[in-house]
Amino acid sequence: MQETKAIAEIRKAVKAWKQEGKTIGLVPTMGFLHEGHASLIKKCREDNDVVVVSDFVNPVQFGPAEDLEAYPRDFGRDSALCESLGVDMIFHPEPAEMYNDPHITVQVDTLNETLCGVTRPVHFGGVCTVVAKLFNIVSPDRAYFGEKDAQQLAIVKKMVIDLNFDITIVGCPIVREADGLARSSRNTYLNPEERQAALCLSRAVKKGQAVIGAGVEGETVLAPMRQEIEAEPLATIDYVQMVDALTMQPVARADGPVLVAMAVVVGKTRLIDNFSWSQDR
Ligand code: PAF
């Protein structure tokens, strides 16, 4: 496995792979890799001749009061995991390699105005900026994102259409711990009591999945989910919402494909979870 911090080096490798007619898959990550990332890498390995993983804690997707400094990092462990999964190249740039100061950013449209975009107003612009840069640096045929970050996935898919990237975006299912908690690098912030309390998110998902169906009103789905979370003293709801799966705008009932998503603060840690529903699923 090759490791590089330099854009010029990765471009050289990409040029050679393209000349050999190889397909390239990219898994963008912020490192501190877990089973969720491993599932993306495995799918990418199956689908492509070459697998590139980026490992970069992207400063521009964090708001001023967010956890940029505290965000967990362990490049040695990430690198060993990537090697064991057959990754060809890991791209681990410094912020100065990625960003000029000042720099142009990608601006997101109305998909940004609901769910996480409300409490994290700079987040998705920062995500799209780094993802667009990674797409231009790596020129992948396919790129892999987790469905846990469902709004991010919807926005990246829209960006690829709107900015004409010739890249297939592949969404991969949420990976959960044995007890149901969705895998996240931020789970590491939870103390044992909070870790237990955090199970209210996946229990709420199950409650919602049990009642959703064609034409069912949003509140019929969301009320039992809220109840489940409100019963947990260490948990505070940021949002629990049903939105159109493509536009991310709130919907009153499940008529077409919908996303039911939540953000919940457990202790001081903000966690997200969701499920998608459509008639033909
Ligand atoms: O999902 C993430 O880890 C990040 O938002 C991403 C897509 C790697 C961009 O920094």
Residues whose N, C-alpha, C, O or C-beta is under 5 A from the ligand:
A	BS01	PAF	P28 T29 M30 F56 N58 V127 V130
